[in-house]
Amino acid sequence: MPNPVIAHTLPNGMLVLLKESRGAPVATSWIWYRVGSRNEPAGRTGISHWVEHMLFKGTPQIPAGELDRLVARNGGVFNGFTWIDYTAYYETLPADRIALGLQIESDRMANALFEPEEVDSERTVIISELEGYANEPETWLDEAVKAAAFTRHPYRHPVIGYREDLEAMTRDDLYAHYQTFYMPNNAVLVLVGDFDADAMLRMAEESFGQLPAGPALPQVRAAEPEPQGERRVTVRRPGPAAYVQIGYLAPDCRSPDFAALAVLDSALSGAKSLTFMGGGAQTNRSARLYPALVESGLAASAWSGLTPSRDPYLFELGATASEGVAPEAVEAALVAEVTKIQQDGIADSELARARKQMRAQVAYGSESVTNQAMQLGMWETLDSYRRVDTLLDELAAVSAEDVRRVAQAYLTDRRRTVGHFVPDTIHISG
């Protein structure tokens, strides 16, 4: 029987989740903030990602550049990331050094410097990162599809932001965002590893309990209206191949239909980890898209993806067209696979395979203390950490008819945004 998760809320509003895992003398400390591109107003796109970078740039106690050496000296690894709904940082260390992780996170929660020269330096770094993405055809297409699919919700903006916003952002803008969202009342601390939970909770209270709660949090009031018809975008730029991307507006992860949509995704292209890193993977050869698009010669690769999200997001399909194949033919093949499931459902053997693959993904995601903590923190920021324990039951309860029903309900032409990337330097026939 796995150890239970212990949940405790500090007086300043910070939730602490602890789970003992004694398999190896290792522990991990994660801090999750309920802030991402979803929380960014117009003119401030990319601010959460930029603040995430700035929290690596030093405090009076741990100057810029010292963090890397400090963690490495203690035999650990660390990182951070920003996504549409959350920002997270972690340190994974030998269990007897985990106090360092708490020290780092409590320090930068309260004392990040945002030195003007570091702000300017990081502006250059992030704009360079943006320019790197801008050389990728998939990035151009993905941004065009998201911008067309979302007319009102901030999910339409890229996490890295727009260049004009990054160029105009000031140190005061960044610091105000930090002081609003990167505070105890908007944070979840997740600790998993080889420790005594009671002793670790006392350590967490000592590290974070005296920090003042932040201000009342601005609420995201934008809601994407029900689509009233298909939207289409075409991007023409230099590129090595044609690409197709299709997004259907789909429910958030708290919907009772989320599990059935996850099984539908698995039937189309194979099971993935249900995290922000899990979508859009190369399709499984036993799933539907591979024989229909890759083995048939229409596409070099094909994929589908469902990302757990706080608000309604997209169920996506995509493919890289084979040389000489028009994107219209690839689009027709992708839609045809959806239509087959809407009309005929999936076979019992497909349902059994999807469940088996998803159990394997969940098991793989629980192998390390780092991954366990990531799953707990992600689900808590989106819904509840208890979903980590209930997700397999939710997936097991999905029937073949459920899969057909959600395909019929959500993967409709009126909820669909279709994007084509057409390289303007390579001839595409068809």
C-alpha positions in Angstrom: 0.0 0.0 0.0 1.6 3.3 -1.0 2.0 6.0 1.6 -0.8 8.5 1.7 -0.4 12.1 0.9 -0.6 14.4 3.9 -2.1 17.9 3.2 -1.6 20.8 5.5 -2.3 24.5 5.0 -0.1 27.1 6.6 -1.6 30.3 8.2 -0.4 32.3 5.2 -2.5 30.2 2.8 0.2 28.0 1.4 -0.8 24.3 0.9 1.9 21.7 1.8 1.6 18.2 0.4 3.9 15.6 1.8 4.4 11.9 0.8 7.0 9.6 2.2 8.7 7.4 -0.4 11.5 5.3 1.1 12.7 3.5 -2.0 15.9 5.5 -2.3 17.7 8.0 -0.1 16.4 10.9 -2.3 13.9 13.7 -1.8 12.4 16.4 -3.9 11.0 19.8 -3.1 8.6 21.4 -5.6 6.9 24.8 -5.4 3.9 25.4 -7.7 2.4 28.8 -8.4 -1.1 29.1 -9.9 0.1 31.5 -12.5 0.9 31.1 -16.2 0.0 32.7 -19.5 -3.7 32.3 -18.6 -3.2 35.1 -16.0 -1.6 37.7 -18.3 -3.5 40.7 -19.5 -3.1 42.1 -23.0 0.2 44.0 -23.3 1.9 41.8 -20.7 2.2 38.5 -22.6 5.2 36.4 -21.6 5.5 38.1 -18.2 5.0 34.9 -16.2 7.7 33.1 -18.1 10.0 36.1 -17.7 9.4 36.2 -13.9 10.2 32.5 -13.8 13.6 33.3 -15.3 14.2 36.2 -12.9 13.7 33.9 -9.9 17.0 32.2 -10.9 18.8 35.5 -10.9 19.6 35.9 -7.2 18.6 37.1 -3.8 20.8 38.9 -1.2 21.4 35.5 0.4 22.1 33.5 -2.8 23.6 35.8 -5.5 23.1 35.3 -9.2 25.1 32.3 -10.4 25.5 30.8 -6.9 22.4 28.7 -7.2 23.8 26.3 -9.8 27.0 25.7 -7.7 25.1 25.4 -4.5 22.8 22.6 -5.8 25.5 20.8 -7.7 27.8 20.9 -4.6 25.1 19.1 -2.7 24.6 16.4 -5.3 21.3 17.7 -6.6 19.5 18.8 -9.7 17.0 21.7 -10.1 14.9 23.5 -12.7 11.7 25.4 -13.4 9.1 25.9 -16.1 6.1 28.0 -17.0 3.0 26.7 -18.7 -0.5 28.1 -19.5 -1.9 27.4 -16.0 1.1 27.2 -13.7 4.7 27.9 -12.9 6.9 25.4 -11.0 10.4 25.0 -9.6 12.0 22.0 -8.1 15.1 20.7 -6.4 15.8 17.0 -6.1 18.6 16.2 -3.7 20.0 13.5 -1.4 17.4 13.1 1.3 19.7 14.5 4.0 20.2 17.7 2.0 16.5 18.5 1.2 16.5 21.4 3.6 18.5 23.2 0.9 15.5 23.0 -1.5 13.2 24.6 1.1 15.8 27.3 1.8 16.1 28.2 -1.9 12.4 28.3 -2.5 11.4 30.3 0.6 14.3 32.7 -0.1 13.3 33.5 -3.7 9.6 33.6 -2.8 10.3 36.6 -0.6 13.6 38.1 -1.7 14.2 37.9 -5.4 16.1 41.0 -6.5 15.1 41.8 -10.1 18.2 43.8 -10.6 17.8 46.2 -13.5 20.8 44.9 -15.4 19.6 41.3 -14.9 16.2 42.3 -16.2 17.8 43.8 -19.4 20.1 40.8 -19.8 17.1 38.4 -19.5 15.1 40.4 -22.0 17.8 39.7 -24.6 17.9 36.0 -23.7 14.1 35.6 -23.9 13.8 37.5 -27.2 16.6 35.3 -28.6 14.6 32.2 -27.4 11.6 33.6 -29.2 13.5 34.1 -32.4 14.7 30.5 -32.2 11.1 29.3 -32.0 10.2 31.6 -34.8 12.4 29.6 -37.1 10.3 26.5 -36.5 7.3 26.0 -38.9 5.4 24.1 -36.2 5.6 27.1 -33.9 4.2 29.4 -36.6 1.3 27.0 -37.2 0.6 26.3 -33.6 0.4 30.0 -32.7 -1.8 30.7 -35.7 -4.2 27.8 -34.7 -4.3 28.9 -31.0 -5.0 32.6 -32.0 -7.9 31.5 -34.3 -9.3 28.9 -31.8 -9.4 31.3 -28.9 -11.1 34.6 -29.6 -11.3 35.9 -25.9 -9.4 33.5 -23.6 -5.7 34.2 -22.8 -4.9 30.6 -24.0 -4.7 32.3 -27.4 -1.3 33.9 -26.4 2.0 31.9 -26.5 3.6 31.3 -23.1 6.8 33.0 -24.2 4.8 36.1 -25.2 4.9 38.5 -28.1 8.1 40.4 -29.1 6.5 43.9 -28.8 5.3 43.1 -25.2 8.8 41.7 -24.2 10.5 44.8 -25.6 8.1 47.2 -23.7 8.0 45.4 -20.4 9.7 47.1 -17.5 11.4 46.0 -14.3 8.4 47.4 -12.3 6.0 45.4 -14.4 7.8 42.2 -13.7 8.3 43.0 -10.0 4.6 43.8 -9.5 3.6 40.5 -11.2 6.0 38.7 -8.8 4.6 40.4 -5.8 1.1 39.5 -6.8 1.3 35.9 -7.9 4.5 34.3 -6.5 3.3 34.5 -2.9 2.3 31.8 -0.3 -1.4 32.2 -0.8 -1.0 31.3 -4.5 1.5 28.5 -3.9 1.6 24.7 -3.3 4.7 23.1 -1.8 5.1 19.4 -2.7 7.6 17.2 -0.8 8.2 13.6 -1.7 11.0 11.3 -0.7 12.9 9.5 2.0 11.9 11.5 5.1 9.6 11.5 8.1 6.5 13.4 7.2 6.0 15.0 10.6 9.6 16.2 10.8 9.4 17.5 7.2 6.2 19.4 7.9 7.9 21.1 10.8 10.8 22.0 8.4 8.3 23.4 5.9 6.6 25.5 8.6 9.9 26.9 9.7 10.9 27.8 6.1 7.6 29.2 4.8 5.3 29.8 7.8 6.6 33.3 8.6 6.3 34.6 5.0 3.4 37.1 4.6 0.5 36.1 2.4 0.3 37.9 -0.8 -2.5 40.3 -2.0 -5.9 39.1 -3.2 -5.4 37.4 -6.5 -6.9 38.9 -9.7 -9.4 36.4 -11.2 -9.4 35.3 -14.8 -12.9 36.2 -16.0 -12.4 35.5 -19.7 -14.4 32.6 -21.0 -14.2 31.3 -24.5 -17.7 31.3 -26.1 -19.1 28.3 -27.8 -17.7 28.2 -31.4 -20.3 28.9 -34.1 -18.4 27.4 -37.0 -15.2 26.1 -38.3 -12.2 28.5 -38.5 -9.3 28.1 -40.9 -5.8 29.6 -41.1 -2.9 29.2 -43.5 0.7 30.1 -42.9 3.0 30.5 -45.8 6.7 30.7 -45.0 9.9 28.9 -45.9 10.0 25.4 -44.5 11.0 21.8 -45.1 7.5 20.3 -45.4 3.8 21.0 -45.1 2.1 20.6 -41.8 -1.5 20.3 -40.7 -2.8 21.0 -37.2 -6.5 20.7 -36.1 -7.8 21.8 -32.7 -11.2 21.1 -31.3 -12.4 23.2 -28.3 -12.6 20.6 -25.5 -13.6 20.6 -21.8 -11.2 21.3 -19.0 -9.7 18.5 -16.9 -12.4 18.7 -14.3 -15.1 17.7 -16.8 -16.6 14.2 -16.4 -15.8 13.7 -20.1 -12.0 14.3 -19.6 -11.2 10.6 -19.1 -13.2 9.6 -22.2 -11.4 12.2 -24.2 -8.1 10.8 -22.9 -9.0 7.3 -24.1 -10.1 8.8 -27.5 -6.6 10.4 -27.8 -5.0 7.1 -26.9 -7.0 5.2 -29.5 -5.9 7.7 -32.2 -2.2 7.9 -31.4 -1.3 6.0 -28.3 -1.3 6.7 -24.5 0.8 9.6 -23.2 1.6 11.1 -19.9 -1.3 13.3 -18.9 0.9 16.3 -18.2 1.8 19.4 -20.2 4.7 17.4 -21.6 2.6 14.5 -22.7 0.7 15.7 -25.8 1.8 15.7 -29.4 4.1 12.7 -29.2 4.9 10.5 -32.2 2.0 8.2 -32.8 2.0 4.6 -31.6 2.1 2.2 -34.5 -0.8 0.2 -33.0 -3.1 3.3 -32.9 -5.3 4.6 -35.7 -3.4 7.5 -37.1 -0.2 5.6 -37.9 -1.6 3.2 -40.5 -4.0 5.8 -41.9 -1.4 8.5 -42.4 2.1 7.2 -42.0 1.9 3.7 -43.5 -0.3 4.9 -46.3 2.4 7.4 -47.3 0.4 10.5 -46.7 2.4 11.8 -43.8 5.9 11.4 -42.3 4.4 11.6 -38.8 1.0 12.0 -37.2 -0.1 12.8 -33.7 -2.9 13.7 -31.4 -2.9 15.3 -28.0 -5.0 16.2 -25.0 -3.6 18.6 -22.4 -5.1 18.8 -18.8 -6.1 22.4 -18.4 -7.9 24.6 -15.9 -10.2 26.1 -18.5 -11.5 24.5 -21.8 -8.5 24.0 -24.1 -8.0 22.0 -27.3 -8.1 18.3 -28.4 -5.6 18.4 -31.2 -4.5 16.3 -34.2 -1.6 17.0 -36.5 0.7 15.6 -39.1 3.7 16.4 -41.3 2.8 15.8 -44.9 5.0 13.5 -47.0 6.9 15.1 -49.9 4.5 16.0 -52.7 1.3 15.5 -50.6 -1.0 18.4 -50.3 -2.1 19.5 -46.8 -5.7 19.1 -47.9 -5.2 15.4 -48.3 -3.6 15.1 -44.9 -6.4 17.0 -43.3 -9.0 14.8 -45.0 -7.3 11.7 -43.6 -7.1 13.1 -40.1 -10.8 14.1 -40.1 -11.7 10.7 -41.6 -10.3 8.9 -38.6 -12.4 11.1 -36.3 -15.5 10.4 -38.4 -15.0 6.6 -38.2 -15.0 6.8 -34.4 -18.0 9.1 -34.3 -19.9 6.6 -36.5 -18.6 3.2 -35.4 -16.9 3.8 -32.0 -13.8 1.8 -31.1 -13.4 -1.9 -30.7 -13.2 -3.6 -27.3 -9.6 -4.5 -28.1 -8.7 -0.9 -28.7 -10.3 0.1 -25.4 -8.4 -2.7 -23.6 -5.1 -1.6 -25.2 -5.7 2.1 -24.3 -6.4 1.2 -20.7 -3.2 -1.0 -20.5 -1.1 1.7 -22.1 -2.5 4.4 -19.8 -1.8 2.2 -16.7 1.8 1.9 -17.9 2.1 5.6 -18.4 0.8 6.3 -14.9 3.1 3.6 -13.4 6.1 5.1 -15.3 5.1 8.6 -14.1 5.3 7.3 -10.5 8.8 5.7 -10.7 10.8 8.6 -9.3 10.1 11.0 -6.4 10.5 13.9 -8.8 7.8 12.6 -11.1 5.5 11.8 -8.2 5.8 15.3 -6.9 5.2 16.7 -10.4 2.0 14.8 -10.8 0.7 15.9 -7.3 1.6 19.5 -7.9 0.2 19.7 -11.4 -3.2 18.2 -10.4 -3.5 20.3 -7.3 -3.0 23.5 -9.4 -5.6 22.4 -11.9 -8.1 20.6 -9.7 -7.0 18.4 -6.7 -4.0 16.3 -5.9 -6.4 13.5 -5.2 -6.8 13.1 -9.0 -3.4 11.3 -8.9 -5.2 8.4 -7.1 -8.5 8.5 -8.9 -7.4 8.9 -12.5 -6.9 5.2 -13.2 -10.4 4.5 -11.9 -11.8 7.3 -14.1 -10.0 5.8 -17.1 -11.1 2.2 -16.3 -14.7 3.4 -16.1 -14.7 4.7 -19.7 -16.7 2.5 -22.1 -16.4 2.3 -25.9 -19.7 4.1 -26.1 -18.3 7.0 -24.0 -15.5 7.4 -26.5 -17.9 7.6 -29.4 -20.2 10.0 -27.5 -17.4 12.5 -26.7 -16.1 12.3 -30.3 -19.6 13.1 -31.5 -20.0 15.9 -28.9 -16.7 17.7 -29.1 -14.9 16.8 -32.3 -17.4 18.6 -34.6 -16.7 20.8 -37.5 -18.3 23.9 -35.7 -15.8 23.4 -32.8 -12.8 22.9 -35.2 -9.9 25.2 -36.1 -7.8 23.9 -39.0 -4.4 25.2 -39.7 -2.1 24.5 -42.8 1.5 25.4 -43.0 2.5 25.6 -46.6 6.2 26.1 -47.4 6.6 28.8 -49.9 9.9 27.6 -51.2 9.0 23.9 -51.8 6.6 22.8 -54.5 3.6 20.8 -53.1 1.5 19.0 -55.7 -1.9 17.4 -55.2 
